């Protein structure tokens, strides 16, 4: 797998990031260098793989994907967090308007979020939303296929539950302000919802996508249909 064509400096940086990552993994954990991870490290956000009407991953999408993968490897957070921060600054800044200091701060917040809520690494295999390279020979291909199937079944069961939309939201509004990590995740979730509504994606499908990507509500919980409809009505997006 070769780095994408483009800026030579960026190519050199991505190659160096891959070398550093390989060193972190070592011989014991080299099996965890899946094709999708290697692709993201070398090629970064390959937005050319997306059509104009498709949702394109944000810096946060890729950061959370990488952080969840690191958590899956069970390598100490203290060992790899510095690598991820520099990767985000050097590579993912190309799809972000944030400053380097803001990216560093945001990356740390995303790592805290992944660990606080024990976000699982579910790559999505060939259907991964980052359109990273996937190979069926991947050592966790079967495991990831099974995790995806289980997640879809859980979401399908939720949609069959009776839906009662909340009537009075004053109790929620009167709560103490959410922590910064909740607010950051929630604002990204709102952007995601708005973009998908513009594309005509069904509400229940949006709920599934929100949970698949690890987005949380304003209180740090998983998304449900009533919660989505409440936020949509508050924004007058319905």
Buried (B, 14 or more C-beta within 10 A) or exposed (E): EEBBEEEEEBBEBBBEBBEBBBEBBEEEEEEBBBBBBBBBBBBBBBEEEBEEEEBBBBBBBBBBBBBBBBBBBEBEBEEBBEBBBBBBBBBBBEBBEBEBEEBBBBBBBBBBBBBEBEBEBBBBBBEBBBBBBBEEEBEBBEEBBEBBEEBEEEBEEBEEEEEEEEEEEEEEEEEEEBEEBBEBBBEBBBEBBEBBBEEEBEBBEBBBBBBBBBBBBBEBEBBBBBBBBBBBEEEEEE
